[in-house]
Amino acid sequence: MERKYPEAIAEFQKALKLDESPYNLASVGHAYAGSGDRVEAEKVLLKLKDMSKQRFVTPYFTAVIEASLGRRNEAIELLEKSYRERVGLLAFLKVDPWFDDLHSEPRFQDLIRRIGL
């Protein structure tokens, strides 16, 4: 898989100008983390957390950035919260490339099993 992070960041920034949705924020945060720009990824994560105080933001999207930053435990905890909240995006968890780095984690595998994937 090609990892064209600078191009992805530029495109997601355009998308954010049109719609500052949790999905777009998670996407740009993931791209920042993947590019090694932890500072910008953390800023986006903070923005998502702040947004969640005003409206519903699925923990799935904050898990994306936590996983991208290498914080596996935090990411899995947020995915567990998503499971408890019955977040529909979990139907894609097994194949979602945002979480590729978590596949070796036993807790992640247990979550996949409990979801029925």
N, C-alpha and C positions, 0 to 999 in steps of 0.2 A: 504494500500500500504506500502510495506517495504521501508524504507529509508536507504539504505546501502551506505551512502555517502563516507566513506573511500574507499570502494571497487570501487565505481563509479569513484571517483577521480583518483585512480590508473589506471583504464582502460582508462579513458579519457586522462591521461598523456601519456599512450602508444600510443593512437591514434594521439595525437598531435605531437609525434616524427615522425610519418609517414606522417601526413598531418596537417599542422597548418591552417586549414580552419576556417572560421568564425563559421560554425556549431559546430566544435569541441571545439572552444574557448567558445562559448555560453554554451555548455554542461558542460564543466568543471567549468566555472564561476557560473553556476546554482548550481552545486554540492557543490562548496566551500561555497556559500551563504547558502545553505540548511544545511550544516554542522556547520554553525556558524562562519566560517572563513571569516569574512568580508574583512580583509586585502587582502587576496589572490583573493577574488572575485573582489575587486576594481582594483587590478593589471590586472586581465584579462579584465575587462571592459576598462581600459585605453589602453591595447594592441589592443582591437577591434577598439577603437576610432582612435588610431594611424594608424592601418591598413586601415581604411576607407579613410585616406588621400592619400593613394597610389593606392587603388583599391576600387571597389564597395563592400560595406558591407551593407546588408539590415538592416535598423533600427530595424527590427523584432528581430534580434539577440541581439542587445544592450538592447532592451526592455525586453528580457528574464532575463538578469542579473539585470536590474533595478527592475523588479518585484520581483525577488528572494531576493533582498536586502530590500524589503518592501517599495520601493519608487514608489508607485502606480501612482502618478501624472506623473512622468517622464516616466514610462512604457507606460501609456496610450497615452501620447504625441508622443512617438516613434511609437506606433501602429497606431496612426492617420497619422503620416508621412508615414508609410508603406502603409496605405490605399490610400493616395494621390499618392504614387509612384506605386500603383497597384501591390504590392508584392503578388505573388502567394501563399505564405505560409499562408496568411490570410484565405484561404479556410478551414484551420484546426483550426482556432482560438477558436471556440466554444468547441472543444474537446481536445485541446492541454493542457496537464497537467502542462506545464510551467506557464500557466496563471490561474490556478485554484483559486488563491487568489484574482483575479480581478473580478470574476463573480458577486460579490455583488455590484460592482461599476456601477452606472447609466450610466456613459460615456462609460464604456466597453459594457454594454448591448445595448446602442445606436449604437455603432460601429458594434456589431454583427447584429443588425437589418439592418443597412445600407449595410452591406456586403451581406445580404440576407440569413443569416444562421438561 
